Amino acid sequence: MIDLRGFNRSQYAAFYEDELPLMFITHRTEKYTEEEQTKMALKGGCTWIQLRMKENLNLETAKRIVKMVGFSNRVCIDDDLEIAIKSGAFTVHLGKNDMPVSEAWRIIFERYYDDLFLVGATANTFEDIVEANRQGASYVGLGPYRFTETKKNLSPILGLEGYERIMEQCREAGLKIPIFAIGGIRYEDIDPLMETGITGIAVSSAITQAPDPVKEMKRFCSRIKYYVKQRGHFD
């Protein structure tokens, strides 16, 4: 039986009360496997791991990651709803060419207790965010901020001006869906990005390519916590 204490049902989804709006995305390198990266991210204080294995994703690996992370933190499976459900990950992230968010929710409602689940969507424009929100996305990953080698077939680069423009459009439209910046983000990008009004940050290579990944993750977590204290949980 899963202990549901500590969940905080927000307007869009069930987030843990102490969950940081900071997502670490695995990306296998010559130096670190996905499991090694997960251990380092957790040790650095990250509470949200997205398992991205574009070519070799399998249920057994997902189950190991879920067990490693534990139910007090969050595992998100990239692209594969079936593995997200069977592994007990509770969260799936769907790209623009994946299953529609509305279809994912239909399957979840039929097979699973929906209050535990998050369905994230990818966005590159304000219109993408509007559509993701219409279909019931729990959050969106908006990007890319800059060029990144961890993702193929990149959408147009947004840069800081793109985030400022899109976040202003969201405010004018009254959209309150959580929005995470993604794509080549470094530590020094946190402040200017968070000042645009985004909810949080998704990071990958800035951690895995750091001389000390655990130390770098601690730096990211510390800075994100500053904004959580300023705004309140997921505001």
Secondary structure, DSSP 8 states (H G I E B T S, - for coil): ----TTEEE-SS-EEETT--SEEEE----SS--HHHHHHHHHHTT--EEEE--TTT--HHHHHHHHHHH-TTSEEEEES-HHHHHHHT-EEEEE-TTSS-HHHHHHHHHHHS-GGG-EEEEEESSHHHHHHHHHHT-SEEEE--SS--TTSSS-----HHHHHHHHHHHHHHHT----EEE-SS--GGGHHHHHTTT-SEEEESHHHHTSSSHHHHHHHHHHHHHHHHHHH-TT-
